[in-house]
Amino acid sequence: MKKVIFTLMLTFLVTSFGFTQESRNATTGKIYFLRSTGFALYNAPYKVFIDDILVCKVKNNKYSIYDVQEGTYECSVQFYGKKSKEGTKKFKFTVLPGNIVYIQLSIKVGFAVADVFCEGITENTAIEKMKSLQQTTTCL
């Protein structure tokens, strides 16, 4: 009797663990944040926000990987501050289960101002860019 109960409990644990892992992986996707501005003057880490929440600080010539649940998000980036500023350009994107969204952190330099922003790039472009970048695992 003890063997039967033990076998049933073990079967239940193994199957429930398998379903939990499968359902968790089925509803998440990845976001790759890539930064390669080439400007020495703007070497401070960029603050990256998803839905106005600070999620990452990305240094120059680095990329970072961020896991998220499937859904639609808005990304913004700025030089400083722990809160997303009003008026910053927002990039809207959708993360599908098991997919990767590649976002480049770009800068546009004008007369006495610099504007940083997020823009989506293709997988092929991202793979080429990542060859010259280093992955950072410490996002904040």
N, CA, C and O of each residue as an XYZ file, in Angstrom:
560
protein
N       0.817     -1.190      0.000
C       0.000      0.000      0.000
C       0.868      1.263      0.000
O       0.581      2.223     -0.716
N       1.940      1.251      0.818
C       2.833      2.402      0.866
C       3.486      2.638     -0.497
O       3.672      3.782     -0.914
N       3.834      1.548     -1.187
C       4.464      1.680     -2.499
C       3.506      2.304     -3.505
O       3.914      3.120     -4.331
N       2.247      1.929     -3.437
C       1.254      2.471     -4.364
C       1.067      3.972     -4.116
O       1.036      4.760     -5.060
N       0.944      4.358     -2.857
C       0.776      5.773     -2.512
C       2.019      6.558     -2.916
O       1.910      7.649     -3.476
N       3.187      6.015     -2.638
C       4.437      6.684     -3.010
C       4.530      6.855     -4.526
O       4.915      7.918     -5.013
N       4.177      5.805     -5.270
C       4.227      5.867     -6.734
C       3.247      6.914     -7.262
O       3.585      7.678     -8.166
N       2.041      6.953     -6.705
C       1.054      7.949     -7.134
C       1.535      9.374     -6.839
O       1.384     10.267     -7.673
N       2.104      9.580     -5.667
C       2.600     10.911     -5.297
C       3.757     11.324     -6.216
O       3.812     12.464     -6.679
N       4.660     10.407     -6.469
C       5.790     10.699     -7.338
C       5.318     11.030     -8.764
O       5.821     11.966     -9.385
N       4.369     10.273     -9.267
C       3.815     10.532    -10.599
C       3.155     11.910    -10.646
O       3.335     12.662    -11.604
N       2.392     12.232     -9.606
C       1.711     13.526     -9.546
C       2.737     14.672     -9.541
O       2.568     15.654    -10.264
N       3.791     14.552     -8.736
C       4.804     15.602     -8.662
C       5.531     15.786     -9.995
O       5.743     16.916    -10.433
N       5.907     14.697    -10.633
C       6.634     14.784    -11.895
C       5.757     15.411    -12.973
O       6.211     16.279    -13.718
N       4.490     14.971    -13.058
C       3.614     15.544    -14.094
C       3.285     16.990    -13.816
O       3.272     17.793    -14.749
N       3.021     17.357    -12.598
C       2.677     18.758    -12.326
C       3.886     19.658    -12.561
O       3.727     20.784    -13.034
N       5.091     19.188    -12.242
C       6.293     19.984    -12.508
C       6.466     20.179    -14.012
O       6.805     21.273    -14.462
N       6.234     19.127    -14.784
C       6.352     19.226    -16.238
C       5.358     20.214    -16.821
O       5.716     21.012    -17.688
N       4.113     20.172    -16.359
C       3.103     21.123    -16.853
C       3.441     22.544    -16.449
O       3.235     23.473    -17.230
N       3.964     22.732    -15.227
C       4.316     24.073    -14.776
C       5.420     24.649    -15.643
O       5.326     25.800    -16.070
N       6.458     23.880    -15.911
C       7.558     24.356    -16.740
C       7.067     24.658    -18.154
O       7.446     25.670    -18.745
N       6.223     23.776    -18.694
C       5.744     23.964    -20.056
C       4.877     25.208    -20.161
O       5.015     25.971    -21.116
N       3.990     25.427    -19.203
C       3.106     26.593    -19.281
C       3.879     27.881    -19.040
O       3.552     28.913    -19.625
N       4.897     27.838    -18.192
C       5.695     29.038    -17.954
C       6.462     29.427    -19.214
O       6.501     30.604    -19.571
N       7.066     28.465    -19.885
C       7.830     28.752    -21.089
C       6.930     29.168    -22.247
O       7.357     29.909    -23.133
N       5.685     28.692    -22.242
C       4.783     28.979    -23.351
C       4.237     30.400    -23.313
O       3.695     30.866    -24.315
N       4.362     31.100    -22.194
C       3.765     32.436    -22.110
C       4.796     33.544    -21.979
O       4.433     34.694    -21.734
N       6.060     33.226    -22.134
C       7.086     34.260    -22.010
C       7.837     34.437    -23.324
O       7.896     33.544    -24.169
N       8.399     35.615    -23.453
C       9.251     35.925    -24.590
C      10.459     36.701    -24.095
O      10.582     36.958    -22.897
N      11.337     37.070    -24.989
C      12.555     37.787    -24.605
C      12.642     39.117    -25.345
O      12.184     39.261    -26.479
N      13.246     40.075    -24.663
C      13.561     41.359    -25.277
C      15.072     41.520    -25.202
O      15.665     41.377    -24.133
N      15.688     41.816    -26.328
C      17.109     42.118    -26.377
C      17.254     43.630    -26.543
O      16.748     44.203    -27.508
N      17.939     44.269    -25.610
C      18.245     45.692    -25.714
C      19.691     45.820    -26.178
O      20.600     45.348    -25.496
N      19.918     46.457    -27.338
C      21.252     46.609    -27.897
C      21.642     48.078    -27.911
O      20.862     48.942    -28.313
N      22.877     48.346    -27.460
C      23.355     49.726    -27.478
C      24.771     49.786    -28.046
O      25.699     49.164    -27.529
N      24.902     50.532    -29.094
C      26.201     50.787    -29.701
C      26.134     52.157    -30.357
O      25.947     52.267    -31.568
N      26.289     53.201    -29.549
C      26.100     54.552    -30.068
C      27.336     55.095    -30.743
O      27.226     55.882    -31.684
N      28.511     54.697    -30.289
C      29.733     55.176    -30.903
C      30.171     56.554    -30.443
O      31.183     57.062    -30.925
N      29.442     57.172    -29.529
C      29.782     58.499    -29.033
C      30.433     58.382    -27.665
O      29.803     57.895    -26.726
N      31.667     58.812    -27.534
C      32.365     58.760    -26.252
C      31.762     59.741    -25.249
O      31.817     59.505    -24.042
N      31.190     60.835    -25.740
C      30.606     61.831    -24.834
C      29.391     61.299    -24.092
O      29.073     61.762    -22.997
N      28.715     60.333    -24.685
C      27.484     59.799    -24.096
C      27.721     58.385    -23.584
O      26.970     57.464    -23.907
N      28.757     58.220    -22.796
C      29.157     56.906    -22.332
C      28.398     56.438    -21.094
O      28.521     55.275    -20.710
N      27.622     57.306    -20.464
C      26.849     56.902    -19.290
C      25.798     55.874    -19.704
O      25.309     55.902    -20.834
N      25.450     54.966    -18.789
C      24.441     53.963    -19.141
C      23.088     54.604    -19.451
O      22.677     55.562    -18.798
N      22.417     54.066    -20.442
C      21.056     54.504    -20.753
C      20.091     53.780    -19.810
O      20.249     52.590    -19.537
N      19.109     54.503    -19.328
C      18.080     53.914    -18.482
C      16.931     53.487    -19.383
O      16.362     54.304    -20.106
N      16.590     52.191    -19.335
C      15.553     51.635    -20.186
C      14.310     51.359    -19.332
O      14.391     50.764    -18.257
N      13.171     51.804    -19.840
C      11.902     51.645    -19.143
C      10.943     50.832    -20.002
O      10.855     51.026    -21.214
N      10.231     49.922    -19.356
C       9.130     49.223    -20.007
C       7.878     49.593    -19.232
O       7.796     49.375    -18.023
N       6.913     50.150    -19.932
C       5.672     50.630    -19.311
C       5.974     51.520    -18.103
O       5.367     51.367    -17.043
N       6.915     52.448    -18.274
C       7.312     53.448    -17.284
C       7.986     52.875    -16.035
O       8.078     53.560    -15.017
N       8.455     51.632    -16.103
C       9.178     51.003    -14.986
C      10.618     50.776    -15.425
O      10.870     50.167    -16.465
N      11.565     51.271    -14.625
C      12.986     51.082    -14.936
C      13.333     49.599    -14.853
O      13.162     48.970    -13.809
N      13.824     49.043    -15.969
C      14.145     47.621    -16.008
C      15.615     47.352    -16.260
O      16.103     46.260    -15.969
N      16.333     48.339    -16.800
C      17.705     48.047    -17.176
C      18.507     49.327    -17.382
O      17.963     50.361    -17.767
N      19.805     49.240    -17.120
C      20.761     50.283    -17.469
C      21.768     49.627    -18.410
O      22.453     48.675    -18.038
N      21.847     50.145    -19.627
C      22.692     49.513    -20.641
C      23.845     50.442    -20.998
O      23.638     51.576    -21.431
N      25.058     49.942    -20.808
C      26.254     50.709    -21.159
C      26.532     50.592    -22.647
O      25.966     49.742    -23.336
N      27.416     51.461    -23.133
C      27.768     51.460    -24.542
C      28.461     50.155    -24.933
O      29.223     49.586    -24.152
N      28.186     49.698    -26.139
C      28.744     48.461    -26.688
C      28.351     47.222    -25.884
O      29.129     46.276    -25.762
N      27.146     47.239    -25.343
C      26.614     46.111    -24.567
C      25.220     45.768    -25.077
O      24.571     46.568    -25.752
N      24.778     44.568    -24.741
C      23.375     44.215    -24.940
C      22.906     43.424    -23.733
O      23.697     42.780    -23.043
N      21.611     43.484    -23.494
C      21.029     42.843    -22.332
C      19.773     42.088    -22.751
O      19.054     42.508    -23.657
N      19.524     40.980    -22.087
C      18.355     40.157    -22.396
C      17.395     40.235    -21.215
O      17.791     40.103    -20.057
N      16.139     40.450    -21.535
C      15.127     40.644    -20.502
C      13.936     39.746    -20.822
O      13.403     39.806    -21.931
N      13.503     38.904    -19.859
C      12.345     38.027    -20.034
C      11.076     38.748    -19.608
O      11.048     39.420    -18.577
N      10.017     38.601    -20.414
C       8.724     39.208    -20.091
C       7.601     38.239    -20.454
O       7.780     37.321    -21.254
N       6.456     38.467    -19.851
C       5.257     37.729    -20.203
C       4.782     38.209    -21.571
O       5.095     39.326    -21.981
N       4.038     37.378    -22.267
C       3.509     37.805    -23.556
C       2.590     39.006    -23.342
O       1.920     39.114    -22.315
N       2.567     39.900    -24.321
C       1.719     41.074    -24.219
C       2.284     42.232    -25.014
O       3.310     42.113    -25.684
N       1.588     43.363    -24.924
C       2.000     44.580    -25.611
C       2.597     45.545    -24.602
O       2.038     45.749    -23.525
N       3.735     46.139    -24.948
C       4.477     47.000    -24.036
C       4.885     48.295    -24.737
O       4.833     48.405    -25.962
N       5.292     49.268    -23.925
C       5.897     50.493    -24.422
C       7.274     50.634    -23.804
O       7.441     50.491    -22.593
N       8.251     50.913    -24.640
C       9.633     51.054    -24.190
C      10.062     52.501    -24.385
O       9.722     53.134    -25.384
N      10.814     53.015    -23.416
C      11.431     54.332    -23.560
C      12.819     54.275    -22.943
O      13.130     53.377    -22.161
N      13.651     55.248    -23.305
C      15.023     55.281    -22.815
C      15.399     56.734    -22.542
O      14.916     57.647    -23.212
N      16.265     56.937    -21.554
C      16.724     58.286    -21.225
C      18.100     58.200    -20.582
O      18.554     57.130    -20.177
N      18.758     59.373    -20.500
C      20.108     59.437    -19.940
C      20.130     59.272    -18.424
O      21.006     58.593    -17.888
N      19.185     59.879    -17.739
C      19.239     59.888    -16.278
C      17.831     59.822    -15.703
O      16.842     60.034    -16.406
N      17.762     59.523    -14.400
C      16.486     59.474    -13.695
C      16.011     58.052    -13.474
O      16.282     57.154    -14.272
N      15.297     57.867    -12.373
C      14.745     56.551    -12.047
C      13.282     56.428    -12.438
O      12.685     55.359    -12.317
N      12.705     57.535    -12.908
C      11.328     57.529    -13.366
C      11.304     57.988    -14.812
O      12.051     58.880    -15.215
N      10.430     57.358    -15.581
C      10.293     57.737    -16.987
C       9.721     59.147    -17.077
O       8.713     59.471    -16.450
N      10.376     59.957    -17.856
C       9.965     61.355    -17.977
C       8.802     61.502    -18.962
O       8.705     60.765    -19.943
N       7.928     62.463    -18.682
C       6.856     62.762    -19.626
C       7.458     63.331    -20.897
O       8.455     64.050    -20.856
N       6.866     63.014    -21.990
C       7.341     63.556    -23.262
C       8.414     62.722    -23.940
O       8.812     63.035    -25.062
N       8.897     61.660    -23.284
C       9.890     60.814    -23.942
C       9.208     60.005    -25.040
O       8.037     59.642    -24.928
N       9.955     59.731    -26.093
C       9.414     58.937    -27.193
C       9.223     57.504    -26.721
O      10.114     56.913    -26.112
N       8.058     56.958    -27.010
C       7.738     55.583    -26.616
C       7.690     54.710    -27.868
O       7.166     55.106    -28.909
N       8.248     53.525    -27.736
C       8.217     52.540    -28.812
C       7.298     51.410    -28.363
O       7.574     50.742    -27.367
N       6.214     51.196    -29.089
C       5.236     50.172    -28.722
C       5.543     48.885    -29.486
O       5.799     48.918    -30.689
N       5.515     47.743    -28.776
C       5.819     46.460    -29.396
C       5.048     45.354    -28.694
O       4.549     45.534    -27.583
N       4.959     44.214    -29.353
C       4.249     43.059    -28.808
C       5.204     41.885    -28.690
O       5.952     41.579    -29.619
N       5.168     41.227    -27.527
C       5.973     40.035    -27.283
C       5.049     38.830    -27.369
O       4.049     38.751    -26.656
N       5.389     37.895    -28.244
C       4.624     36.661    -28.397
C       5.348     35.523    -27.675
O       6.567     35.582    -27.510
N       4.629     34.499    -27.248
C       5.258     33.382    -26.525
C       6.388     32.748    -27.327
O       6.218     32.386    -28.491
N       7.546     32.622    -26.677
C       8.702     31.981    -27.291
C       9.446     32.840    -28.307
O      10.447     32.391    -28.866
N       8.987     34.055    -28.560
C       9.634     34.921    -29.549
C      10.588     35.915    -28.903
O      10.580     36.114    -27.688
N      11.410     36.532    -29.744
C      12.377     37.530    -29.295
C      12.093     38.843    -30.014
O      11.868     38.865    -31.224
N      12.106     39.933    -29.258
C      11.982     41.268    -29.824
C      13.336     41.953    -29.640
O      13.873     41.989    -28.532
N      13.881     42.491    -30.721
C      15.177     43.164    -30.674
C      14.946     44.668    -30.709
O      14.305     45.189    -31.623
N      15.477     45.363    -29.699
C      15.309     46.806    -29.604
C      16.675     47.466    -29.529
O      17.491     47.155    -28.661
N      16.904     48.376    -30.453
C      18.154     49.130    -30.471
C      17.942     50.445    -29.735
O      16.949     51.138    -29.956
N      18.877     50.780    -28.863
C      18.854     52.049    -28.141
C      19.695     53.024    -28.951
O      20.915     52.885    -29.029
N      19.044     54.000    -29.548
C      19.698     54.900    -30.499
C      19.781     56.314    -29.964
O      19.111     56.672    -28.995
N      20.614     57.110    -30.613
C      20.771     58.514    -30.238
C      20.758     59.364    -31.503
O      21.332     59.003    -32.530
N      20.096     60.481    -31.393
C      20.074     61.457    -32.488
C      20.639     62.748    -31.913
O      20.067     63.330    -30.992
N      21.764     63.192    -32.463
C      22.446     64.373    -31.950
C      22.101     65.559    -32.840
O      22.269     65.522    -34.058
N      21.615     66.605    -32.194
C      21.295     67.838    -32.900
C      22.112     68.981    -32.325
O      23.057     68.758    -31.569
N      21.753     70.192    -32.680
C      22.458     71.366    -32.182
C      22.210     71.518    -30.683
O      21.100     71.860    -30.275
N      23.218     71.270    -29.866
C      23.209     71.408    -28.411
C      22.235     70.477    -27.698
O      21.981     70.661    -26.508
N      21.683     69.483    -28.391
C      20.797     68.511    -27.739
C      21.088     67.114    -28.285
O      21.603     66.945    -29.390
N      20.741     66.136    -27.476
C      20.835     64.744    -27.912
C      19.552     64.049    -27.485
O      19.102     64.191    -26.347
N      18.979     63.311    -28.393
C      17.726     62.617    -28.147
C      17.984     61.117    -28.219
O      18.485     60.623    -29.229
N      17.648     60.392    -27.162
C      17.788     58.940    -27.176
C      16.402     58.322    -27.325
O      15.410     58.858    -26.831
N      16.354     57.186    -28.017
C      15.059     56.558    -28.261
C      15.249     55.071    -28.557
O      16.354     54.617    -28.854
N      14.147     54.323    -28.471
C      14.136     52.896    -28.776
C      13.589     52.700    -30.182
O      12.680     53.409    -30.615
N      14.153     51.733    -30.884
C      13.610     51.380    -32.190
C      13.776     49.884    -32.409
O      14.791     49.300    -32.031
N      12.780     49.277    -33.016
C      12.832     47.855    -33.305
C      13.740     47.575    -34.486
O      13.782     48.343    -35.447
N      14.466     46.471    -34.408
C      15.325     46.053    -35.524
C      15.050     44.584    -35.814
O      14.502     43.869    -34.976
N      15.430     44.144    -36.996
C      15.199     42.759    -37.386
C      16.192     41.825    -36.696
O      17.221     42.256    -36.175
N      15.861     40.557    -36.705
C      16.746     39.565    -36.105
C      18.102     39.532    -36.806
O      19.136     39.449    -36.144
N      18.108     39.596    -38.119
C      19.375     39.561    -38.870
C      20.264     40.747    -38.504
O      21.465     40.582    -38.292
N      19.680     41.933    -38.432
C      20.438     43.122    -38.052
C      20.978     42.980    -36.635
O      22.135     43.305    -36.369
N      20.132     42.490    -35.723
C      20.541     42.330    -34.326
C      21.689     41.337    -34.189
O      22.637     41.585    -33.444
N      21.611     40.235    -34.888
C      22.671     39.217    -34.811
C      23.998     39.793    -35.301
O      25.044     39.546    -34.700
N      23.957     40.556    -36.387
C      25.178     41.201    -36.891
C      25.742     42.179    -35.864
O      26.947     42.186    -35.615
N      24.881     43.006    -35.264
C      25.333     43.999    -34.287
C      25.893     43.334    -33.031
O      26.873     43.813    -32.460
N      25.275     42.233    -32.599
C      25.702     41.573    -31.364
C      27.082     40.953    -31.477
O      27.712     40.663    -30.460
N      27.562     40.744    -32.694
C      28.907     40.198    -32.875
C      29.967     41.144    -32.316
O      31.030     40.700    -31.882
N      29.682     42.441    -32.327
C      30.658     43.420    -31.827
C      30.290     43.945    -30.437
O      30.949     44.852    -29.930
N      29.246     43.387    -29.814
C      28.812     43.826    -28.484
C      29.062     42.718    -27.473
O      29.234     41.553    -27.832
N      29.077     43.101    -26.208
C      29.205     42.131    -25.120
C      27.892     42.070    -24.352
O      27.247     43.091    -24.117
N      27.510     40.861    -23.967
C      26.288     40.719    -23.170
C      26.566     41.122    -21.732
O      27.594     40.760    -21.159
N      25.640     41.872    -21.158
C      25.736     42.201    -19.744
C      24.631     41.438    -19.014
O      23.483     41.409    -19.458
N      24.988     40.832    -17.906
C      24.006     40.060    -17.138
C      23.502     40.828    -15.926
O      22.524     40.425    -15.297
N      24.161     41.926    -15.599
C      23.697     42.758    -14.496
C      22.966     43.949    -15.092
O      23.587     44.891    -15.585
N      21.652     43.896    -15.043
C      20.872     44.905    -15.734
C      20.684     46.172    -14.901
O      20.642     47.262    -15.471
N      20.571     46.074    -13.612
C      20.380     47.265    -12.777
C      21.527     47.434    -11.814
O      21.540     48.384    -11.031
